[in-house]
Amino acid sequence: MTTVRDITEQITLEQKLKTTEERTKKLSELRAELAGLKTMVKAGGAVENPARMKELRRTIAQILTIENENKLGLRESKKAAKAKKKKEKKKK
């Protein structure tokens, strides 16, 4: 049985591998879904899976964290990591 936490961790790993454009697109999709769920709650409707809201907020935060780390240079992109490895091999 997969839990919400397992799904969130899986999504996070997928997000780390994607490009900035793909993460931005996914971020807008998640925000739209969260807005829809919030609207349903405000209107007094029942939400099928209330834990989904928490999961969406967490995933959005993780994507934003990855983006900010990339901007600050705290996280290397896959391309940059490969280029760094090639340079180290050439030095040897």
Legacy VTK file of the C-alpha trace (Angstrom):
# vtk DataFile Version 3.0
C-alpha trace
ASCII
DATASET POLYDATA
POINTS 92 float
0.000 0.000 0.000
1.450 3.337 -1.002
0.982 6.269 1.321
0.741 9.945 0.551
4.294 10.369 1.844
5.607 7.729 -0.581
3.882 9.424 -3.499
5.231 12.823 -2.460
8.795 11.498 -2.204
8.435 9.858 -5.609
7.190 13.112 -7.122
10.083 14.994 -5.538
12.625 12.651 -7.081
10.972 13.085 -10.465
11.008 16.875 -10.083
14.739 16.936 -9.373
15.388 15.258 -12.697
13.253 17.587 -14.802
14.266 20.797 -16.475
13.238 24.204 -15.211
10.527 24.532 -17.852
9.002 21.180 -16.941
9.066 22.022 -13.240
7.411 25.374 -13.946
4.672 23.687 -15.948
4.103 21.090 -13.213
4.043 23.853 -10.605
1.275 25.719 -12.416
-0.734 22.481 -12.783
-0.414 21.729 -9.074
-1.364 25.273 -8.108
-4.459 25.095 -10.336
-5.490 21.785 -8.766
-4.971 23.197 -5.268
-7.007 26.293 -6.124
-9.824 24.057 -7.363
-9.812 22.041 -4.149
-9.779 25.202 -2.028
-12.732 26.539 -4.008
-14.665 23.329 -3.370
-13.999 23.601 0.368
-15.002 27.274 0.482
-18.223 26.502 -1.394
-19.102 23.947 1.266
-18.604 20.902 -0.921
-17.017 17.682 0.181
-13.527 16.907 -1.052
-12.895 13.292 -2.038
-9.398 13.201 -0.566
-8.687 15.955 1.984
-5.089 14.755 2.361
-4.542 15.699 -1.287
-4.472 19.383 -0.311
-1.607 18.801 2.106
0.189 16.700 -0.480
-0.196 19.429 -3.110
1.081 22.150 -0.769
4.093 20.035 0.161
4.937 19.186 -3.443
4.616 22.828 -4.497
6.989 23.825 -1.681
9.491 21.165 -2.722
9.464 22.313 -6.344
9.969 25.932 -5.263
12.836 24.863 -3.007
14.538 23.063 -5.880
14.126 26.124 -8.106
15.552 28.463 -5.467
18.498 26.157 -4.824
19.228 26.142 -8.543
19.105 29.944 -8.664
21.480 30.249 -5.712
23.823 27.638 -7.116
23.328 25.265 -4.204
22.125 22.482 -6.455
23.844 21.513 -9.679
21.816 20.669 -12.717
22.365 17.300 -14.322
24.159 18.882 -17.270
26.472 20.845 -15.006
27.294 17.734 -12.980
28.149 15.777 -16.134
30.338 18.595 -17.418
32.143 18.741 -14.081
32.824 14.993 -14.187
34.201 15.262 -17.737
36.586 18.033 -16.674
37.824 15.948 -13.751
38.454 12.993 -16.054
40.418 15.165 -18.485
42.637 16.435 -15.654
43.652 12.875 -14.787
LINES 1 93
92 0 1 2 3 4 5 6 7 8 9 10 11 12 13 14 15 16 17 18 19 20 21 22 23 24 25 26 27 28 29 30 31 32 33 34 35 36 37 38 39 40 41 42 43 44 45 46 47 48 49 50 51 52 53 54 55 56 57 58 59 60 61 62 63 64 65 66 67 68 69 70 71 72 73 74 75 76 77 78 79 80 81 82 83 84 85 86 87 88 89 90 91
